[in-house]
Amino acid sequence: MNKKRSPFKLFFFTILMSLVLIGCESIHPVRVQTDANDYLIITLPNPHGQDIILKSPDADAGSVGFESGGTLHWVKGHPVKTGQDKTDRQFLWVTGQGDSLVMSVLYDERHNPLFKMKGTQATRYFVNLEATEDEYFTGIFERVVDGPQKNSWKEGIQTGLNLRGERVEMKLKPTVSAYAPFYISSNNYSFFANGTWPGVFDFCKENHGFVGISFEGPVLEFKMSFAGTPMELVQEHALETGPSFIPPDWAFGPWRWRDDHSNNRRYFDGSPVRAPYNSDIVEELMLMKFFDIPVTAFWIDRPWGPGTRGFDDYEFDTKRFPEPEKMIAWLNRNNVELMIWIAPFVMGNQADFAREMGYYLESNTWMGADQVLMDFSNPEAVSWWGENGPGKLARMGIKGFKLDRADGEKLVDSLHLTTWSGKSYRENYNGYPHLYVKAAFEAVQPVLDDDFILFPRAQYTGSAKYGGMWAGDTDGKPEGLRSAIIALQRCAVMGYPVWGSDIGGYWGQFNRETCMRWLGFGCFSPIMETGPTRNRGFWNMEHDPQQDAELIATWRLYSKTREKLMPYIQNLAVEAHETGKPIARPLFLEYPEQPEAWKDWQTYLLGEDILVSIIWEKHQTSHRLYLPAGEKWVDAWNSHTVHDGGTYIEVDAPLHKTPVYIRFGSDIDLGDLHKLYEESLYLAQQPFSLSELEKLESW
């Protein structure tokens, strides 16, 4: 399709410098008062709901503070007003120690206040916002909870989309690594901190009735937005920090990947390999064709190159992958695009060159090998890496790039080391994923135009302009799927709409039942990518039966369904780019007036016409879900069944069945899903010979 790419939206700091003058009668100015302890009370009038109040949580803390010279100052007393006009209010406070704080409040074209705080030699800022009872907060990061990522799939975990009661460090942690210093509140406001310095969000954990926010750095800039609906808040943020990337049509089809590829002399059934290309890829594609499982992209993970870690010099290891250019052409003849793993470091001869030229950052050692981490703040380094890395692969015909390792595994945190741009490593830490995906985009886009997708793991403000998002290394246990359901919807709020997770999980024990549920979830996600499934196809499993007919049939069921959905999801990606509306939507984005829409986080919308509810618990064959009021909902598994919205329903849900409902009046037709599954189950039980399948191929 012909894509329209609107000009990149300006970041918050640009908005500060280019405000539209607005008459004072249209602005609800910030009010500054003091309490009985002389701490500040700052009231932000909210035309769409309850006013937002920056307020002291207790006698030992104020509403606004800053750290200077190792001392925390809570600002007290009436300010000295140093400037005021139609769009600018500026306040000055001086502490007893001679330190000062200047707070400027400006307004954007939507009349939302933009704060800038600067203290004398300040190194950190603190803000406390009063929260109402049962106020709901979400956004911030894709992890369910902070800390080691395994906490997000811990057995018995209760936290869902709502972050109330959680404390989040705004600093990248591997490997589940999508972050944004942005949240929305059920009180019709949002908060967004500009910049990349680390921070902390405490959502009523330390102080029950307060959101505590702190950020490092010499200046704190943040924006408070108000709107009539949470969707408007999400759209505004997505467009200001985007707009989001639109992948090509093929990227919305079903993908397949595995973690490791060997080039064997025999296929797993004992047949000799006569194919001229990597035996694992050939085996997978031939059997997907045999079982009639659609695939539009195949993804090769590391190792794929020479060297100790299989990634030297962006060159193929031709023992593992013979004749790579011809292999790509063969895949393309089968209507399959090739994707490949890359990293923000270089190895082999490229590592020596990058070190000699000073293109690198000091970094942590990963897996004991010599890697040079690229400094993407250096334009010369970006150009060299792009030309000799992803640009070189794009010229070979590779259309997709999985961007790994930008989220803290290699990054060094230091206030004393500086990048080429002059920023400290600490300030650069959160911003590094954005620089990485931008550098890859600039390398690939001139070669491939719009016919490619970047799929980074780590995300921070601005990343969505350049690629989609891969949801990190999630455990394959049931709680891993649970965490992915939450991650999808948190990322939708944060402005990362083009999202996909590893179907079946990555870490931990492969769980057959969870994988079947995950296939349905993947089908109704913005990106559907199946793998790595412990480097095995569902026809060669470690468990009995080795040819797992139910898994194969479920894979075919949802891959076939995904084919039908491709134009619909492509249109949603265009809508996300143009309007900021995410592809997948928590129910409360479309139905905020309905309390149940804030509670049932297992149920979400794909666009406005498809409602999906995901079962993640073990041994569950029935499911209770909420259908929003104001609509009639057609059961996709039985088109004769139409439900009135505004109630919970209980549905039967065997392992292959994902509860799906179509908004009445929509033109979406998924066909007879029961018939498709039965047909798939029959095909999945058929015997095969890989030697015979080889004879059908033309190399």
LINBELNOR-V480914 format. One record per helix or strand. SS is the DSSP state (h for helix, s for strand). FROM is the first residue (numbers start at 1). LEN is the number of residues. If there is no record, write none. Layout:
# LINBELNOR-V480914
ss;from;len
SS;FROM;LEN
SS;FROM;LEN
This chain:
# LINBELNOR-V480914
ss;from;len
h;12;6
h;24;3
s;31;4
s;39;6
s;52;3
s;58;1
s;61;1
s;64;5
s;71;4
s;76;1
s;80;5
s;88;7
s;100;8
s;113;7
s;122;9
s;137;5
h;149;5
s;167;4
s;178;8
s;189;6
s;199;5
s;210;7
s;219;8
h;230;12
h;249;4
s;254;5
s;266;1
s;272;1
h;279;12
s;297;4
h;312;3
h;324;10
s;337;7
s;345;2
h;349;9
s;360;2
s;363;1
s;372;3
h;379;10
h;390;7
s;400;5
s;411;1
s;418;1
s;424;1
h;425;24
s;453;4
s;459;1
h;463;3
s;468;3
s;475;1
h;478;17
s;499;2
s;502;2
s;507;1
h;512;12
s;528;3
h;533;3
h;549;31
s;584;3
h;587;4
h;595;4
s;603;4
s;610;4
s;622;6
s;632;4
s;638;7
s;647;6
s;659;5
h;673;12
h;690;6
